[in-house]
Amino acid sequence: MTKHVAVLMGGWSNERPVSLSSGAECSAALRRAGYRVTEVDVGRDIANVLLELRPDVAFNALHGPFGESGMIQGLLELLQIPYTHSGVLASALAMDKHQAKIMLKAAGIPVTDHVIVSRPEAARSHVMAPPYVIKPIAEGSSFGVFIVKANVSHPPQEILREDWNCGEEIMVERFIPGRELTCAVMGDVALGVTEIVTDLGFYNYEAKYAANGSRHIIPADLKPKIYDKVQKLSLAAHAALGCRGVTRTDFRYNDAAGEDGELVCLEINTQPGMTPTSLAPEQAAHAGHSYEELVAWMVEDASCNR
């Protein structure tokens, strides 16, 4: 019997446009792969919608809070609908950058030094010596991220704007110069390592999703032992948080710091983007998996109690 897949997309987070794009791409690919697909623009009535649809699998293409934080995962557990990606606990841990760093550091994975402060405190004066990075604790797609350079006398005042909607607590972490690297994990296999190159200062929202916003170099031009280390650390991060399905772990690599450089894990993304400019599908393709094969694998991997 053909499986009925409900693709959960949209929602109400800052990343709604990204989720709609991911969801549309996944839905089209799943139909090409032979599944019966219903696209669901997620609203507050999602439990009733799913009870009426009764799909065999929920494909989670949501991004941002609610979709990635363990909440939708908990609802799907209650409804006993098998779902893709990571479970309740892993999703909640990965979405909270502070808690994720605690877990990663405990697993021996190098992370950046950081402090957690209130918005007013972060804006009042430097809470660590520049250069450093300001970022929300629980947002994705680089929303609310600022790089404070070494010669800047005062923190960015934009974090005090009245329309700020990225949380009242801020993470301030040491800036790591160098190269942007990322590696996806598919089940228990690390895919290729990508270097991200952009002229926009850092891998921000525009660099991620705008056409020609960034260049992806895969395989990244790295020493073999560094390439291997990125893959091993990505697998270790995936395991440390108890992730399932597909994840993507981001790194900074300062190749000018000593013989082997400094490699630091920034964060792990439990629901990587699936848009036309996204990294995980590109890495899967590099490993020989078509987009259709990737999403079909995710559906067949779906379960409850993840």
Salt bridges, closest charged atoms under 4 A:
GLU39 OE2 - ARG31 NH1 3.20
ASP41 OD2 - ARG16 NH2 2.78
GLU68 OE2 - HIS63 ND1 3.81
ASP113 OD2 - ARG174 NE 3.85
ASP163 OD2 - ARG161 NH2 2.50
GLU168 OE2 - ARG119 NH2 3.12
GLU173 OE1 - LYS101 NZ 2.50
GLU173 OE2 - LYS135 NZ 2.88
GLU180 OE1 - ARG252 NH1 3.02
GLU195 OE1 - ARG179 NH2 2.78
ASP228 OD2 - LYS232 NZ 3.06
ASP250 OD1 - ARG248 NE 3.10
ASP255 OD2 - ARG179 NH1 3.27
ASP260 OD1 - LYS225 NZ 3.02
GLU262 OE2 - ARG174 NH2 2.84
GLU282 OE1 - HIS216 ND1 2.81
GLU292 OE2 - ARG32 NE 2.57
GLU300 OE1 - LYS3 NZ 2.94
ASP301 OD2 - ARG306 NH2 2.82
